[in-house]
């Protein structure tokens, strides 16, 4: 005997799924466009930040600052170098900012080698701060085995956890500059002077060696040779003061301009993701649709065929159970929509 329930279920579910699918498709398309727009905006900001964060110089240092995973050893060697750099001439900041005169706590003088190592290591730390995770700047050159690690680590998605780490590092660097800028600049200027003196000694030794091999030259000719071939090497010394001040100017600008832009872009992107939940709702919709298609559209004709072809008798409770199981999702969806509307502030 034909069952009205089994006869009607496929048509009912096909109609409801058709209307529901059309509604959800429109919603999903709109939601996807909104989320994608916020994602595109975030990516535009990140590209601008990448350009801004790319340093203008690179100073090498014998100190290995990177961990095995390509991250800067921030809480280890990097902070140690920063503390040392701002402590060498800290009495200058004590005098200027706090009125504390020099005393017996003043450090012993540094050798030229120590000055140069400390300053170059500081510049190297500042370089890697901008070009390594969690920041996004591009390295000034390609260093085999290093650049690959840096870029691989930076592929991690930019989320709130990464932003908090950026803020932590920028805040610490800003504190170092605000409290110890005199000490840091004194280190940079003395390093510049020390390298200039070393270059002067090297060029003077090379000049005297060349003069010894040449026939006796007049004083005017010696001055011309010195000015033409040796003095330019001394004039082209690195200005560490400018490099360091440029880095810290970039850090202050990063905190003032870049961090607010990143905050806002990431906030809007997260807000739309949480509001629409396109991925979660789509997976949920697909699961419900597949279940209803199997149980409410394909199973009833199979049961009717088994009944007519093989004489299988289905207990009436099975038909009612099938109707209930396949209808419950519709009521759950309606209840979920009702609660969403009730919680909204629409009028």
C-alpha positions in Angstrom: 0.0 0.0 0.0 1.5 3.4 -1.0 2.7 5.5 1.9 1.6 9.2 1.7 4.6 10.1 4.0 7.2 8.4 1.8 5.5 9.8 -1.3 5.5 13.4 -0.1 8.9 13.6 1.6 11.1 14.0 -1.5 9.0 16.8 -2.9 8.7 18.6 0.4 12.5 18.4 1.1 13.4 19.3 -2.5 11.2 22.5 -2.3 12.5 23.5 1.1 16.1 22.9 0.2 15.7 24.9 -3.0 14.3 27.9 -1.1 16.8 27.5 1.7 19.7 27.0 -0.7 18.8 30.1 -2.7 18.6 32.2 0.6 21.8 30.9 1.9 23.6 31.4 -1.4 22.7 35.0 -1.4 23.7 35.4 2.2 27.0 33.5 1.7 27.9 35.6 -1.4 27.2 38.9 0.4 29.1 37.7 3.5 32.0 36.5 1.5 32.3 39.8 -0.3 32.3 41.7 3.0 34.9 39.5 4.6 37.0 39.5 1.4 37.0 43.3 1.4 38.3 43.5 4.9 40.9 40.9 4.1 42.0 42.9 1.0 42.2 46.0 3.2 44.3 44.2 5.7 46.6 42.9 3.0 47.0 46.4 1.6 48.0 47.7 5.0 50.4 44.8 5.4 52.0 45.6 2.0 52.4 49.2 3.0 53.8 48.2 6.4 56.3 45.9 4.7 57.6 48.7 2.6 57.8 51.0 5.6 59.5 48.4 7.7 62.2 47.6 5.1 65.5 49.1 6.4 67.7 51.4 4.4 71.0 49.9 5.5 72.5 46.6 6.7 75.5 46.5 9.1 77.0 43.0 9.6 78.1 41.7 13.0 79.9 38.5 14.1 77.1 37.9 16.6 74.6 35.2 15.5 71.2 36.7 16.4 68.8 34.2 14.8 67.3 31.0 16.2 67.0 27.8 14.3 63.4 28.5 13.2 64.4 31.8 11.6 63.2 34.1 14.5 65.3 36.8 16.1 66.6 35.8 19.5 64.7 38.7 21.0 64.5 37.8 24.6 68.1 36.5 24.6 70.9 38.0 22.6 69.0 40.9 21.1 67.9 42.3 24.5 71.4 41.7 25.9 72.9 43.8 23.1 70.4 46.6 23.5 71.0 46.7 27.3 74.7 46.9 26.7 74.5 49.5 24.0 72.4 51.9 26.3 74.5 51.2 29.3 78.1 52.1 28.1 77.5 55.8 28.5 74.4 55.8 30.7 75.9 58.6 32.9 75.1 61.0 30.1 71.4 60.2 30.4 71.5 60.3 34.2 73.0 63.8 34.1 70.6 65.2 31.5 67.3 63.5 32.5 67.6 62.9 36.2 70.3 65.4 37.3 72.5 62.6 38.7 76.2 63.5 38.4 78.9 61.1 37.3 80.1 59.0 40.2 82.1 56.0 41.0 79.6 53.8 39.1 80.9 55.1 35.8 82.1 52.3 33.6 85.7 51.8 32.6 86.5 53.1 29.1 85.9 50.8 26.1 88.5 49.9 23.6 87.9 50.7 19.9 87.2 47.1 19.2 84.6 46.9 21.9 83.0 50.1 20.7 82.8 49.0 17.1 81.5 45.5 18.1 78.8 46.9 20.4 77.6 49.5 17.8 77.6 47.1 14.9 75.7 44.5 16.9 73.2 47.2 17.9 72.6 48.1 14.2 72.3 44.4 13.3 69.7 43.9 16.0 67.7 46.9 14.8 67.9 45.5 11.2 66.6 42.1 12.2 63.9 43.6 14.3 62.3 45.0 11.2 63.0 42.1 8.8 62.2 39.1 11.0 59.0 37.7 12.6 56.7 39.3 13.9 57.5 42.4 11.8 57.3 42.2 8.0 60.1 44.2 6.4 62.3 42.8 3.6 65.9 42.1 4.2 68.4 44.4 2.5 70.2 41.4 0.9 70.0 37.7 0.3 72.0 35.6 2.7 72.1 31.9 2.0 70.5 29.9 4.7 69.3 33.0 6.6 66.9 34.8 4.2 65.0 31.6 3.5 64.4 31.1 7.3 63.3 34.7 7.8 60.8 34.6 4.9 59.4 31.2 5.8 58.7 32.3 9.4 57.0 35.5 8.2 54.5 33.5 6.2 52.6 32.9 9.5 49.2 34.7 9.2 49.1 38.1 10.8 46.8 37.8 13.7 46.2 39.4 17.1 48.9 37.3 18.8 51.4 38.4 16.2 50.3 42.1 16.6 50.8 41.9 20.4 54.3 40.6 19.9 55.0 43.5 17.5 53.7 45.9 20.1 55.8 44.4 22.8 59.1 44.8 20.8 58.3 48.3 19.5 57.3 49.4 23.0 60.6 48.1 24.5 62.7 49.8 21.7 60.8 53.1 22.3 61.6 52.8 26.0 65.2 52.3 25.3 65.4 55.4 23.1 63.4 57.6 25.5 65.5 56.7 28.5 68.9 56.2 26.9 69.1 58.1 23.6 72.2 60.1 24.7 74.1 57.0 25.6 73.1 55.2 22.4 74.1 58.2 20.2 77.4 58.6 22.1 78.1 55.0 21.3 77.3 55.5 17.6 79.3 58.7 17.3 82.4 57.2 19.0 82.1 54.1 16.8 82.1 56.3 13.7 85.1 58.2 15.0 87.0 55.0 15.9 86.4 53.5 12.4 87.5 56.8 10.8 90.7 56.7 12.9 91.4 53.1 12.0 90.8 53.9 8.3 93.1 56.9 8.6 95.9 54.7 10.1 95.4 52.1 7.4 95.5 54.7 4.6 98.4 56.5 6.1 100.4 53.2 6.3 99.4 52.4 2.7 100.4 55.9 1.6 103.8 55.8 3.3 104.4 52.4 1.8 103.6 53.7 -1.7 105.8 56.7 -1.2 108.7 54.5 -0.1 108.5 52.5 -3.4 108.2 55.6 -5.6 111.0 58.1 -6.5 111.2 61.1 -4.2 108.1 63.3 -4.8 107.6 66.9 -4.1 105.4 68.0 -1.2 102.7 69.2 -3.6 102.7 65.8 -5.4 102.5 63.9 -2.2 99.5 66.0 -1.1 97.9 65.4 -4.5 98.3 61.6 -4.2 97.0 61.6 -0.7 94.0 63.7 -1.5 93.2 61.7 -4.7 93.8 58.1 -3.8 93.6 57.8 0.0 91.5 60.5 1.5 88.3 59.4 -0.2 88.5 56.1 1.6 88.4 57.9 4.9 85.6 60.3 3.9 83.4 57.3 3.0 83.2 56.0 6.5 79.9 54.8 7.8 77.9 57.4 9.9 76.6 55.1 12.6 74.9 58.1 14.3 72.6 58.6 11.3 71.9 54.9 10.9 70.9 54.5 14.6 68.8 57.7 14.7 67.0 56.7 11.5 66.2 53.3 13.0 64.7 54.8 16.1 62.9 57.5 14.1 61.3 54.6 12.2 60.4 52.9 15.5 58.7 56.0 16.8 56.8 56.4 13.6 55.8 52.7 13.6 54.3 53.1 17.0 52.5 56.3 16.2 51.2 55.6 12.7 51.6 51.9 11.8 50.3 50.2 14.9 46.9 52.0 14.8 46.4 51.1 11.2 47.2 47.5 11.8 44.9 47.5 14.9 42.0 48.9 12.9 42.4 46.7 9.9 42.8 43.5 12.0 39.8 44.5 14.2 37.5 45.0 11.2 38.6 41.8 9.6 38.1 39.8 12.8 34.7 41.5 13.4 33.4 40.5 10.0 34.8 37.0 10.3 33.0 36.5 13.7 29.8 38.2 12.5 29.3 36.2 9.3 31.2 33.0 10.1 31.0 32.1 6.4 33.2 29.0 6.6 31.5 27.5 9.7 28.0 28.2 8.4 28.8 26.8 5.0 30.1 23.6 6.4 27.2 23.3 8.7 24.7 24.0 5.8 26.4 21.4 3.6 26.3 18.8 6.3 22.5 19.4 6.9 21.7 19.4 3.2 23.6 16.1 2.6 21.8 14.5 5.5 18.4 15.6 4.4 19.1 14.6 0.8 20.1 11.1 1.9 17.3 10.6 4.4 14.5 12.7 3.1 15.0 12.6 -0.7 16.8 9.5 -1.7 15.8 7.0 1.0 12.0 7.3 0.7 11.9 6.0 -3.0 14.3 3.3 -2.1 12.0 2.2 0.7 9.0 2.3 -1.6 10.9 0.2 -4.2 11.9 -2.3 -1.7 8.3 -2.5 -0.5 6.9 -3.0 -4.1 9.6 -5.2 -5.5 10.6 -7.4 -2.6 7.5 -7.2 -0.4 9.3 -5.5 2.5 6.8 -4.2 5.0 7.9 -1.0 6.9 6.4 -0.4 10.3 4.5 2.9 10.4 6.8 4.1 13.1 9.7 4.1 10.7 8.0 6.5 8.3 7.1 8.9 11.2 10.6 8.7 12.5 12.0 9.5 9.1 9.7 12.4 8.8 10.7 13.7 12.2 14.4 13.3 11.7 14.4 15.1 8.4 12.1 17.9 9.6 13.9 18.7 12.9 16.8 20.5 11.1 14.3 23.1 9.7 12.9 23.9 13.1 16.4 24.1 14.5 17.4 26.6 11.8 14.3 28.6 12.4 14.9 28.7 16.2 18.6 29.8 15.6 17.4 32.6 13.3 14.8 33.7 15.8 17.4 33.9 18.6 19.8 35.8 16.3 17.1 38.4 15.4 16.0 38.6 19.1 19.6 39.4 20.1 20.1 42.0 17.4 19.4 45.7 17.7 17.3 45.9 14.5 14.0 47.7 14.8 
